[in-house]
Amino acid sequence: MKYLPIGLDVRNRICIVVGGGKIGTRKVTNLLRAGASVTVISPTATDEVGILADSGEVRWKRRELEGADLEGAFLTVAATDDDGLNARVVREALAMGSLVCDASSSHRSQVIFGALHLGSDVTLAVFSDGKDPALARRTRNRIAALEEDWKEQ
């Protein structure tokens, strides 16, 4: 086991997601569900991020990462399609004392996100130690289906 599966309280904590694509959007959504104060840094983003920004649920800096952008972050997520930029985000975030998740590299991450299922009475997170997120999602889906069966009994 490389990662300790824990619950992390991010309520009202500054969490920064660098990258506004599909993966970044998924990270933003999960952070919002957990009550984080989320800022997205990306020149472009999904429609979902745009809607969240327009509604004031997230802050969106519509530009490339700049010098002090990561200052004060409790958790920083590198979620771009540029490996060099993700590595830079990790270096800068660590230097500023932030916990770091690199969505493209579990080796550079201190924190990884599990495949989540939010049930009515249970939250389920499945981890594959960062090796196979698709396997984690498939496993989560199978377990989530069992939860539905349990509720019917």
Secondary structure, 3 states (H helix, E strand, C coil): CCCCCCCCCCCCCEEEEECCCHHHHHHHHHHHHCCCEEEEECCCCCHHHHHHHHCCCCEEECCCCCCCCCCCCCEEEECCCCHHHHHHHHHHHHHCCCEEEECCCHHHCCCCCCEEEECCCCEEEECCCCCCHHHHHHHHHHHHHHHHHHHHC
